[in-house]
Amino acid sequence: MNGGTQSTARLTRKGSSMRITGLIRKEFLQIVRDPSSIAIAFLMPFILLLLFGYGVSLDAEHVPVAFVVEQPDADTASLVGSFMASPYFSPMVFWSLPDAIDAMGARRANAIVHVRPDFGRLIHTPAGAPIQVILEGTDANTSRLILGYIEGAVQTWLSQQSMVNAQPLPASIDLRPRIWFNPDVRSRNFLVPGLVAVIMTLIGALLTSMVVAREWERGTMEGLAVTPVKIKEILLGKLIPYFVLGMGGMTLAICMAYFLFQVPLRGSLWLLIALSALFLLVALGMGLLISIVARNQFVAGQVAIIVTFLPAFLLSGFIFDIASMPVAVQIITHIVAARYYVAILQTLFLAGNIWDVLFPNAAALLVMAVVFLGISMRKFHKRLE
Amino acid sequence: MWQRIIALVKKEFLALLKDKKSRVVLIGPPIIQLLVFGYAATYDLNRVPLAIYNEDQGQLARDLLARFRLSPTFHQTATVTHDAQIAPLIEGKQALALIHIGPTFSRDLSKGVPAPLQVIVDGRNSNTAMIALNYIQSIVDAFNQEWRNSQGFSAPRAYLVTRAWFNPNLESRWFIVPGIVGLLTLVVTMLVTALSVAREREQGTFDQLLVTPMRPMEIVVGKALPGFIIGFFEATVIILVTIFWFRVPFLGHLATLYTGLFLFLLSAIGVGLMISSIAVTQQQGLLGAFLFLVPSIILSGFTTPIANMPQAVQYLTYINPLAYFMIVVREVFLQGAPFMSLTHQFWPMAAIGIAALSAAGWLFRHRMY
């Protein structure tokens, strides 16, 4: 009796693994027949990382600045000269303000620096000389950056001037900034790990969002339902092949980040792989859930477009700082899985194995994986009945 | 001919809106996303978590710290008393920046010796780090200025008088939210078009459509019109929210904006239908939609200026309809750009649209499976 139950159990277990293997083989055949899944896993990260890694930069250089000098003299000449020497600017000199305004209107200049005729006199009075700066404010972020550059250039020029006049500036605070984790301030170092997170969100969801809906739509799900295959086995049969494919894409993305874009990897590689696998599970789970709830590929595709890219792009802290968002929006960002993965990637790549950051984010990912896969299983169950 | 097209349009609308889930997906999320993204997408920092490490009991150090505490940008989250506390604070993200005032700070300044102020910033997001550092710099500059004045300093002096056109307070929301109008309009268009032909191909109904007396161009028009109608409707709602909810100033003419919108929809729908007609399965259509959507948004100048991109990538933006529409929306909103000044944005969108729609029509007949 006892031995009989054991052998039945062994038989079911063997049957189960056999059924899963069969399903996996079927899924792999489908993948090979419609190579768009392979393209999603490998072509997409390749193209997108290449494009973004080179295309996206927040560092402005050679900003076209229109200089208006109404009465040239030694002071204005040296001021313009100090702008010329800076790599941030490519200055153009005009003799009247309307000309410069025309240039800015024609988008040939981003800012105007206007030096009034009495500049040379006022600069030696206690009140000081005004330098008028007009910014093309449409792009507020760039304008602010440019204003910072102009302020810096003017400050540098002023301290040089007082050296020339043999009258050193009185002692003041000497700001000594240090940027940890990214001392050269390469924006690529934080953009590339963020991009890996965005791209992996897309890949995970794209790979699985169609696969269950496709079976419903084509009627093959009914065929599966009459076989002894269990729901858990169908889900595993869907999850495992795309997990393997997704990890392949992930490896490609991480290799590109490290070798091509030279982002330093200061944390442990094994930790990076383990946490990436966890995130991939969340992304695949989200795709599965979409597929199960939507039930047809058209709606599943639409939902995938809406819930993956833009939220991962804008709400993950990849570009926009989450702490500066209004509290209500900050709460919403908690349901964006990419948010946790961005924090993990930026920390593992740039800072190292810092458990204070890794642990809570990994825990959040684990919860999301359990929730997505759990709901998928329950919803799937109901539909089958 | 029009009768046939109208019949097809009716059928397309039924296919799109018959399914309740599809209706919800098309109408709800874009509006919700505009609200969420409109508030989320800003480069302006506030409540920057700041740690303070003050080893100086002097008055000058207290004055400097008061400036940081009064600033709405910073929010003190930690007080450090010895060096070993610094690393865990920054690494664990409890503080984005730390300012360290050494024991001799006030004494140095009073004696006329430059006083070092050490600042540590978390550079994991270097953009945020640089913005925070700029805020710190300006607080220190203001302090220095007053300190020099109090010392009766009289070297050459100049100060900036700044004016920003179109956006006097340099609010990044004014720049970002009109951009989101373009983003969401593109997403909605992709939702409507990118899978529509692919679905019919997969289900075999497209072959039936091809054997009807409809010409490919009629099919193109019939497939494109629902996209136009839904795109116009949603874009209008989004534009209204931008003006009346986010209060972004609208200085231009609606006619100019809608000319741009029409041409943008033409090009986006064209590309969407083209992707859809190349795809044989809906999964391929979805892949195509993403391979178009993601680069067009990244290379549109939405978050990072096109001028900062390398030249080769800038060439790519010439075939990106969203890059043109971004300029149209932003300039019509903030600058009140007149119609004629935007012709260089209008014609490329029209050209992309016509080329893509013709390609889609050709592919209908020639890509058979």
Interface residues (C-beta under 8 A of the other chain):
Chain A: D34 S36 S37 A39 I40 M44 I47 L48 L51 F52 Y54 G55 V56 S57 L58 D59 A60 E61 D75 M104 F119 I123 H124 T125 P126 A127 G128 A129 P130 I131 Q132 V133 I134 L135 E136 G137 T138 D139 A140 N141 T142 S143 R144 L147 G148 I150 E151 V154 Q155 L158 Q161 S162 N165 Q167 L169 P170 A171 S172 I173 D174 L175 R176 P177 R178 I179 W180 F181 N182 P183 V185 R186 S187 N189 F190 L202 L206 S209 M210 R214 V293 A294 R295 N296 Q297 F298 V299 G301 Q302 V303 A304 I305 I306 V307 F309 L310 P311 F313 L314 L315 G317 I319 F320 D321 A323 S324 M325 P326 A328 V329 I332 T333 A343 Q346 T347 L350 A351 G352 I354 D356 V357
Chain B: D19 K21 S22 V25 L26 P29 Q33 V36 F37 Y39 A40 A41 T42 Y43 D44 L45 N46 R47 V48 P49 L64 P88 I90 E91 G92 K93 L96 D108 L109 K111 G112 V113 P114 A115 P116 L117 Q118 V119 I120 V121 D122 G123 R124 N125 S126 N127 T128 A129 M130 L133 N134 I136 Q137 S138 V140 D141 F143 N144 W147 R148 Q151 F153 S154 A155 P156 R157 A158 Y159 L160 V161 T162 R163 A164 W165 F166 N167 P168 L170 E171 S172 W174 F175 L183 V187 M190 L191 A194 L195 R199 E202 V280 T281 Q282 Q283 Q284 G285 L286 L287 A289 F290 L291 L293 V294 P295 I297 I298 L299 T303 T304 P305 A307 N308 M309 P310 A312 V313 L316 R330 E331 L334 Q335
